[in-house]
């Protein structure tokens, strides 16, 4: 089987493309959510798959700058008695 390696990126490059952490990219590969090819212990991720995942996942999660109530509660200064 021949693979066109120019269409694949490393986990580090996929992390930069998607804006996600390398460990999360590896988890996505291991669960089959990103198309990849394995070479020994390393994975090469399809560039198209990484870009499509980024496009599909955009807007998910907590918006930047929004703090959860739990974190905000901890951050409040305690009144002096």
Steps between C-alpha positions, in 0.01 A plus 500: 500500500641836398415817691553855375682643803459859379132474601586408860627702797656410834302514823680826582399656167142370539489659846608834349240472222214422739616708796479194725760326715717222352371251759140572399593452133652162587183406690290592194726281285475204739120528512478524120365854483799615292622312194863398548782266404722339762878469461638311798391702802431818300187606317457716194162668479322579177526878443144501363372310805666747741357803317153343482509416871603858580216637288243263656613559860526879473276670753473204735600528862511801728555834324833666576483735796202329659572369848303219661305578817722266699817684396338841547389404850856405596638821354278735705690674780377415847362790705720609791344453839 
